[in-house]
Amino acid sequence: MSDSTDTQKRVVFDFEIDFSNGGGLQGQEFRLDIEGADISDAELADYIVDDMRLLMVGAVRILNKRIIEEAHKRTA
C-alpha cells in the first residue's frame, strides 16, 4: 500500500484543441499521471479527447510538455 508521500511520474503540458465544426478548447499546466518515463504527444492527444469524450475534434496541439516527479496531493 502506498501513502500520500509516494512520488510518481506526471506529465505537465498545455494543449489546444480545434473542433471541426468551429470553436476550440485550451488547457494550461494540465497534469496527468503516467506509467513509465515518457508519453508521446499523440498518446496525450488521444487521452484528452477520449477522457473528455470530445466529438468533432480537428487538430490537437500539445505544447510545453515536461515530465516531473511529485507526490500525490490527494488521499487514496
N, C-alpha and C positions, 0 to 999 in steps of 0.2 A: 504494500500500500504506500502511495506517495503522499507527501504532505505539501502544504502550500508554498514551501520554500524551494521545492524542486525546480530546477531550471529546465527549459526546453527550447527548441528552436522555433522561431517565429519569423515570418516574412512581413516586412513593413513596406508599404508601397502606396502610390497614388494610382488612380485609374480614371479613364474617361470612356464612356460607352455612348455610341451614337445609335439611335434607333432608325430603322429603315423607313418608318412612317413619320419621321420628324422627332425632334427633341433629343435629349441626352441626359446622362447621369454622370456625376463626378464623385469621387471619394478621395480624401486626403488622409495620409498617415494611417491607412487601413491596416489592421493586423490580423494575421491568420496563423494558427499553429500548423506546423508542417512536420512530416516524417522525413528524416534524413537531413542532409546538409544543404539542399538546394531544391528549387522548384522552377520550372520554366515559365516564361511569360504566357505561353499558350495554355499550360495547365492552370495558371492563375485565372486567366480569362474564362476558361471553361468552368472553373469552380464558381466564380462570381455569378455568371449567367445561370448556371444550374441551381445554385443555392438560393438565389433571389427569385428564381422561376420567371426570368425575364423572357419576353417574347419579342419578335420583330427586331432582333439585335442586328445592327450593321457591323460597324467596326468597334473593336475593344483595344484600347491602348493601355499598357502597363508602364508606369513611369517611376523613377526614383526608387527602384526596388533594392532592398538590402535585407540581409539575414542577420538576426540578432538572437542572443540568448537572454532570457529573462525568466524570473519566477512567475508562476501563475498568481493572478491577483484575486481570484475568486475561489471559494471553497468547493471541494469535490461534491 
